[in-house]
Amino acid sequence: MANDKADNVSQLKTSCCVEKCVKKNDRMNFCSEHYMWFKEGLINKTGHKPTDFDKKFQAFQSRGKKAA
């Protein structure tokens, strides 16, 4: 009887939510690199890039931050 309740447990996602990233998530479903991107506005909370990603990524690189 106690075993029946254990079947209701769901697994949390353990990998980064950004497409094609297989690293383990550290914060808010992002790996450490993509979490920095999220904080800088390069991706949204679901892991998708905005329409002006190229412009934002160039500005991010020019500020001297570590980027991929």
N, C-alpha and C positions, 0 to 999 in steps of 0.2 A: 504494500500500500504506500509506503513512504517513497518507493521507487518511482511511482507514477508522477509525482511532482517534479522530479529531476528531468523529465522529458520536456518540460516547458521552458527550459533555460535556452536562451538564444546567444549565439556567439557574436562578439563585437568584431568589427573589421580590424585587422591587425596590420594591414599594409597601407601605404600612403594613398590618398584618394585621387592624386593627380594621374591622368592617363599615362600609361606605359611606365610608371614608376613602381618598382617592386620592393623598395626599401621599407623597413619597419616604421610604423608611425610613432612619433614621439609626442607631438602636441596637436590637439584638435584634428586628428586624422591625417596629419602631414608628417613627412620625414623632416629632419632638421633643415635641409636646404629649401624645401618647398614651404616650410613654415616662414622662413625669412622672406620668400617671395610673397607669401600671403600678407605679411606685415607691411611690405613695401607696395602693395596694391597690384602686383603682377598677376595674381590669380585670385579668384573669389573663394568663398568658404566651401564651395562644392568641388573646387579644383579646376575650374574652367578659366581659360584666358579671356580677358576683355578684348573688345574689337581694336583697341589702340595698344595692344600688347607690345608691338615692335618699338613704338615711341617710348613707352614706359621702361622697357628693358634697356634701351640705349641710355636713358637717363640714369637708370640704376647702375649700369656699368661705369658711366662717367663719374659717378659719385665715389667710385673706388671700392664698392662693396664686393665681397666674394660672390662670383656668379659662375654658373656652369658653362 
